[in-house]
Amino acid sequence: MDSIATWLGGPIIDFHSALARLLFSLFACGLVGLEREMRRQTAGWRTHIIIGLGATLLMLLSIWLPQSVGGDKGDPGRIAAQVVSGIGFLGAGAFIKIGNNVKGLTTAATIWFVAGLGLSIGAGMWQAALITLVLALLVLTFLEPLEKKWFPTERLKLLQIWYEGSSVDRKAVFETLRAFRIHVQSVDASLTVQKKQTRLSALVKVPIAVDLDTLFTDLRKTGKVAKIRLHENY
């Protein structure tokens, strides 16, 4: 056990310490990637492992280079700083913008996290890395149900309702939306003279668990509704 602790946390980089830290990085970053893979995210198991291993390798290189050239020559933090800056490009590719909504921010954060985890393991801070890994897995696994309960997920959507004629009962529409906990961001209306239709457009925040069938049924009761559309605002 003393040998393993020395390999994981010692100041000297040799074959055994490099192997021990790379294997630990594979295990730690693999756990985070597995959690993302189980949720069918864009960056999954292998991606997180490769990022973590790469960060660990670069941190080992940062420590080994001054040792190889002798004494105090070289700065072990320079390569690590470049890893932290460069990982942002991968993180930016992990999330996508759909209309006014952004998906994949948590995965982008885990990519940044496993890079830091790999750097910490490569630097020999295996105790801190292990504690942070446990905390991160607890956050990713057990806080999600509480987050959904306390802060229900909402999506920005464009709600469009076409009415026959020129009169629209906005008050009835807003009361219906409030009943479904849908928050109105902005409202617009237009009149098509030839078709004698009025279109009411509203940018709304819709809870992800809303019952759309019931919502549309209640909206049809607000007047002579010809058509209802709820979609992303591209």
C-alpha positions as a Markdown table, in Angstrom:
| # | Residue | x | y | z |
|---|---|---|---|---|
| 1 | Met | 0.0 | 0.0 | 0.0 |
| 2 | Asp | 2.9 | 2.4 | 0.8 |
| 3 | Ser | 4.3 | 1.8 | -2.7 |
| 4 | Ile | 0.9 | 2.5 | -4.3 |
| 5 | Ala | 0.6 | 5.7 | -2.3 |
| 6 | Thr | 4.1 | 6.7 | -3.3 |
| 7 | Trp | 3.4 | 6.0 | -7.0 |
| 8 | Leu | 0.2 | 8.0 | -6.9 |
| 9 | Gly | 1.5 | 11.0 | -4.8 |
| 10 | Gly | 5.2 | 11.0 | -5.0 |
| 11 | Pro | 7.3 | 13.8 | -6.5 |
| 12 | Ile | 9.3 | 11.5 | -8.8 |
| 13 | Ile | 7.9 | 10.4 | -12.1 |
| 14 | Asp | 9.0 | 6.9 | -13.2 |
| 15 | Phe | 7.4 | 4.0 | -15.0 |
| 16 | His | 5.5 | 2.8 | -11.9 |
| 17 | Ser | 4.2 | 6.2 | -10.9 |
| 18 | Ala | 3.1 | 7.0 | -14.4 |
| 19 | Leu | 1.3 | 3.7 | -14.8 |
| 20 | Ala | -0.4 | 4.0 | -11.5 |
| 21 | Arg | -1.7 | 7.5 | -12.2 |
| 22 | Leu | -2.8 | 6.7 | -15.7 |
| 23 | Leu | -4.8 | 3.7 | -14.5 |
| 24 | Phe | -6.3 | 5.7 | -11.7 |
| 25 | Ser | -7.3 | 8.4 | -14.2 |
| 26 | Leu | -8.8 | 5.8 | -16.5 |
| 27 | Phe | -10.9 | 4.6 | -13.6 |
| 28 | Ala | -11.9 | 8.0 | -12.2 |
| 29 | Cys | -12.7 | 9.7 | -15.5 |
| 30 | Gly | -14.4 | 6.5 | -16.8 |
| 31 | Leu | -16.9 | 6.7 | -13.9 |
| 32 | Val | -17.9 | 10.2 | -14.9 |
| 33 | Gly | -18.1 | 9.2 | -18.6 |
| 34 | Leu | -20.2 | 6.2 | -17.7 |
| 35 | Glu | -22.7 | 8.4 | -15.9 |
| 36 | Arg | -23.0 | 10.6 | -19.1 |
| 37 | Glu | -23.2 | 7.5 | -21.3 |
| 38 | Met | -26.1 | 6.1 | -19.3 |
| 39 | Arg | -27.9 | 9.3 | -20.0 |
| 40 | Arg | -27.2 | 9.1 | -23.7 |
| 41 | Gln | -25.3 | 12.3 | -23.9 |
| 42 | Thr | -23.1 | 13.5 | -26.8 |
| 43 | Ala | -19.8 | 13.0 | -25.0 |
| 44 | Gly | -19.9 | 9.5 | -23.3 |
| 45 | Trp | -17.7 | 6.9 | -21.7 |
| 46 | Arg | -14.8 | 6.8 | -24.1 |
| 47 | Thr | -14.6 | 10.5 | -24.7 |
| 48 | His | -14.3 | 11.3 | -21.0 |
| 49 | Ile | -11.7 | 8.6 | -20.5 |
| 50 | Ile | -9.5 | 9.9 | -23.4 |
| 51 | Ile | -9.8 | 13.4 | -22.2 |
| 52 | Gly | -8.8 | 12.4 | -18.7 |
| 53 | Leu | -5.9 | 10.2 | -19.8 |
| 54 | Gly | -4.6 | 13.0 | -22.1 |
| 55 | Ala | -4.7 | 15.5 | -19.3 |
| 56 | Thr | -3.0 | 13.1 | -16.9 |
| 57 | Leu | -0.3 | 12.4 | -19.5 |
| 58 | Leu | 0.3 | 16.1 | -20.1 |
| 59 | Met | 0.6 | 16.7 | -16.3 |
| 60 | Leu | 3.1 | 13.9 | -16.0 |
| 61 | Leu | 5.0 | 15.4 | -18.8 |
| 62 | Ser | 4.9 | 18.8 | -17.1 |
| 63 | Ile | 6.5 | 17.3 | -14.0 |
| 64 | Trp | 8.9 | 15.0 | -15.8 |
| 65 | Leu | 10.4 | 17.7 | -18.0 |
| 66 | Pro | 12.0 | 19.7 | -15.2 |
| 67 | Gln | 13.3 | 16.5 | -13.7 |
| 68 | Ser | 14.9 | 15.4 | -17.0 |
| 69 | Val | 16.6 | 18.7 | -17.7 |
| 70 | Gly | 17.7 | 19.1 | -14.1 |
| 71 | Gly | 16.7 | 21.1 | -11.0 |
| 72 | Asp | 14.5 | 24.1 | -11.2 |
| 73 | Lys | 14.5 | 24.5 | -15.0 |
| 74 | Gly | 11.0 | 24.6 | -16.5 |
| 75 | Asp | 7.6 | 25.4 | -15.1 |
| 76 | Pro | 5.3 | 22.4 | -14.4 |
| 77 | Gly | 2.2 | 24.7 | -14.6 |
| 78 | Arg | 2.6 | 25.9 | -18.1 |
| 79 | Ile | 1.3 | 22.8 | -19.9 |
| 80 | Ala | -1.5 | 22.4 | -17.4 |
| 81 | Ala | -2.6 | 26.0 | -18.1 |
| 82 | Gln | -2.8 | 25.2 | -21.8 |
| 83 | Val | -4.9 | 22.1 | -21.1 |
| 84 | Val | -7.4 | 24.2 | -19.1 |
| 85 | Ser | -7.6 | 26.8 | -21.9 |
| 86 | Gly | -7.8 | 24.2 | -24.7 |
| 87 | Ile | -10.4 | 22.0 | -23.2 |
| 88 | Gly | -12.9 | 24.8 | -23.7 |
| 89 | Phe | -13.1 | 23.9 | -27.4 |
| 90 | Leu | -14.2 | 20.4 | -26.6 |
| 91 | Gly | -16.7 | 21.7 | -24.1 |
| 92 | Ala | -18.2 | 24.1 | -26.6 |
| 93 | Gly | -18.8 | 21.2 | -29.0 |
| 94 | Ala | -20.6 | 19.2 | -26.4 |
| 95 | Phe | -23.7 | 21.4 | -26.2 |
| 96 | Ile | -26.1 | 22.4 | -28.9 |
| 97 | Lys | -28.5 | 25.3 | -29.2 |
| 98 | Ile | -32.0 | 24.4 | -30.3 |
| 99 | Gly | -34.0 | 27.6 | -30.9 |
| 100 | Asn | -33.8 | 29.6 | -27.6 |
| 101 | Asn | -32.8 | 26.5 | -25.6 |
| 102 | Val | -29.3 | 25.1 | -24.9 |
| 103 | Lys | -28.8 | 21.4 | -24.3 |
| 104 | Gly | -25.6 | 19.6 | -23.1 |
| 105 | Leu | -24.2 | 22.2 | -20.6 |
| 106 | Thr | -23.8 | 19.5 | -17.9 |
| 107 | Thr | -21.8 | 17.3 | -20.3 |
| 108 | Ala | -19.6 | 20.3 | -21.3 |
| 109 | Ala | -19.0 | 20.8 | -17.6 |
| 110 | Thr | -18.0 | 17.2 | -17.1 |
| 111 | Ile | -15.6 | 17.4 | -20.0 |
| 112 | Trp | -13.9 | 20.4 | -18.3 |
| 113 | Phe | -14.1 | 18.5 | -14.9 |
| 114 | Val | -12.4 | 15.3 | -16.1 |
| 115 | Ala | -9.6 | 17.4 | -17.6 |
| 116 | Gly | -9.0 | 18.9 | -14.2 |
| 117 | Leu | -9.3 | 15.5 | -12.6 |
| 118 | Gly | -6.7 | 14.1 | -14.9 |
| 119 | Leu | -4.3 | 17.0 | -14.2 |
| 120 | Ser | -4.7 | 16.5 | -10.5 |
| 121 | Ile | -4.0 | 12.8 | -10.7 |
| 122 | Gly | -1.0 | 13.4 | -12.9 |
| 123 | Ala | 0.3 | 16.0 | -10.4 |
| 124 | Gly | 0.0 | 13.4 | -7.6 |
| 125 | Met | -3.0 | 14.9 | -5.8 |
| 126 | Trp | -4.8 | 11.6 | -5.8 |
| 127 | Gln | -6.5 | 12.1 | -2.4 |
| 128 | Ala | -8.0 | 15.4 | -3.6 |
| 129 | Ala | -8.9 | 13.9 | -6.9 |
| 130 | Leu | -10.7 | 11.0 | -5.2 |
| 131 | Ile | -12.7 | 13.2 | -2.9 |
| 132 | Thr | -13.7 | 15.5 | -5.9 |
| 133 | Leu | -14.7 | 12.4 | -7.9 |
| 134 | Val | -17.0 | 11.2 | -5.2 |
| 135 | Leu | -18.6 | 14.6 | -4.8 |
| 136 | Ala | -19.0 | 15.0 | -8.6 |
| 137 | Leu | -20.7 | 11.6 | -8.9 |
| 138 | Leu | -23.0 | 12.4 | -6.0 |
| 139 | Val | -24.0 | 15.7 | -7.7 |
| 140 | Leu | -24.6 | 14.1 | -11.1 |
| 141 | Thr | -26.5 | 11.1 | -9.7 |
| 142 | Phe | -28.4 | 12.1 | -6.6 |
| 143 | Leu | -29.1 | 15.8 | -7.1 |
| 144 | Glu | -30.9 | 15.4 | -10.4 |
| 145 | Pro | -34.2 | 14.2 | -8.8 |
| 146 | Leu | -34.1 | 17.1 | -6.4 |
| 147 | Glu | -33.3 | 19.6 | -9.1 |
| 148 | Lys | -36.3 | 18.4 | -11.2 |
| 149 | Lys | -38.6 | 18.6 | -8.1 |
| 150 | Trp | -37.5 | 22.0 | -6.8 |
| 151 | Phe | -36.6 | 23.6 | -10.2 |
| 152 | Pro | -38.7 | 22.0 | -12.9 |
| 153 | Thr | -37.0 | 22.1 | -16.3 |
| 154 | Glu | -38.5 | 24.6 | -18.7 |
| 155 | Arg | -38.1 | 25.1 | -22.4 |
| 156 | Leu | -38.6 | 28.4 | -24.4 |
| 157 | Lys | -41.2 | 27.8 | -27.1 |
| 158 | Leu | -43.1 | 29.9 | -29.6 |
| 159 | Leu | -46.8 | 29.5 | -29.1 |
| 160 | Gln | -49.0 | 30.5 | -32.0 |
| 161 | Ile | -52.8 | 30.5 | -32.0 |
| 162 | Trp | -54.9 | 31.4 | -35.0 |
| 163 | Tyr | -58.4 | 32.7 | -34.4 |
| 164 | Glu | -61.3 | 33.2 | -36.8 |
| 165 | Gly | -62.2 | 36.8 | -37.0 |
| 166 | Ser | -60.4 | 39.8 | -35.5 |
| 167 | Ser | -61.1 | 39.5 | -31.7 |
| 168 | Val | -58.8 | 37.6 | -29.3 |
| 169 | Asp | -59.5 | 37.1 | -25.6 |
| 170 | Arg | -56.0 | 37.6 | -24.4 |
| 171 | Lys | -57.1 | 37.4 | -20.8 |
| 172 | Ala | -58.5 | 33.9 | -21.2 |
| 173 | Val | -55.3 | 32.8 | -23.0 |
| 174 | Phe | -53.1 | 34.1 | -20.3 |
| 175 | Glu | -55.2 | 32.6 | -17.5 |
| 176 | Thr | -55.1 | 29.2 | -19.3 |
| 177 | Leu | -51.3 | 29.4 | -19.6 |
| 178 | Arg | -50.9 | 30.4 | -15.9 |
| 179 | Ala | -53.0 | 27.3 | -15.0 |
| 180 | Phe | -50.3 | 25.2 | -16.6 |
| 181 | Arg | -47.5 | 27.2 | -15.0 |
| 182 | Ile | -46.4 | 28.5 | -18.4 |
| 183 | His | -44.7 | 31.9 | -18.2 |
| 184 | Val | -45.2 | 34.4 | -21.0 |
| 185 | Gln | -42.0 | 36.2 | -22.1 |
| 186 | Ser | -43.4 | 38.4 | -24.9 |
| 187 | Val | -46.6 | 38.6 | -27.0 |
| 188 | Asp | -47.3 | 39.6 | -30.5 |
| 189 | Ala | -50.5 | 39.7 | -32.7 |
| 190 | Ser | -51.2 | 40.0 | -36.3 |
| 191 | Leu | -54.4 | 40.2 | -38.5 |
| 192 | Thr | -54.7 | 38.5 | -41.9 |
| 193 | Val | -57.4 | 40.5 | -43.7 |
| 194 | Gln | -58.0 | 38.1 | -46.6 |
| 195 | Lys | -58.4 | 35.0 | -44.4 |
| 196 | Lys | -60.1 | 37.0 | -41.6 |
| 197 | Gln | -57.8 | 35.4 | -39.1 |
| 198 | Thr | -56.0 | 36.8 | -36.1 |
| 199 | Arg | -52.7 | 35.2 | -35.0 |
| 200 | Leu | -51.5 | 35.5 | -31.5 |
| 201 | Ser | -47.8 | 34.7 | -31.0 |
| 202 | Ala | -46.2 | 34.4 | -27.5 |
| 203 | Leu | -42.7 | 33.4 | -26.5 |
| 204 | Val | -43.3 | 31.2 | -23.5 |
| 205 | Lys | -41.5 | 29.1 | -20.9 |
| 206 | Val | -43.1 | 25.6 | -20.9 |
| 207 | Pro | -42.4 | 23.0 | -18.2 |
| 208 | Ile | -41.0 | 19.9 | -19.8 |
| 209 | Ala | -43.7 | 17.7 | -18.2 |
| 210 | Val | -46.7 | 19.7 | -19.3 |
| 211 | Asp | -49.6 | 17.8 | -20.7 |
| 212 | Leu | -49.9 | 19.2 | -24.3 |
| 213 | Asp | -53.1 | 17.5 | -25.1 |
| 214 | Thr | -54.9 | 19.0 | -22.1 |
| 215 | Leu | -53.2 | 22.4 | -22.8 |
| 216 | Phe | -54.4 | 22.5 | -26.4 |
| 217 | Thr | -57.9 | 21.4 | -25.4 |
| 218 | Asp | -58.1 | 24.3 | -22.9 |
| 219 | Leu | -56.7 | 26.8 | -25.4 |
| 220 | Arg | -59.4 | 25.9 | -27.9 |
| 221 | Lys | -61.9 | 27.0 | -25.3 |
| 222 | Thr | -60.6 | 30.6 | -25.4 |
| 223 | Gly | -62.3 | 31.4 | -28.7 |
| 224 | Lys | -62.9 | 30.3 | -32.3 |
| 225 | Val | -59.5 | 28.6 | -32.6 |
| 226 | Ala | -58.5 | 27.5 | -36.2 |
| 227 | Lys | -55.0 | 26.3 | -35.4 |
| 228 | Ile | -52.5 | 26.0 | -32.5 |
| 229 | Arg | -48.8 | 25.5 | -32.9 |
| 230 | Leu | -46.1 | 25.1 | -30.2 |
| 231 | His | -42.6 | 24.9 | -31.5 |
| 232 | Glu | -39.0 | 26.0 | -31.2 |
| 233 | Asn | -38.3 | 29.6 | -32.1 |
| 234 | Tyr | -35.5 | 29.3 | -34.7 |
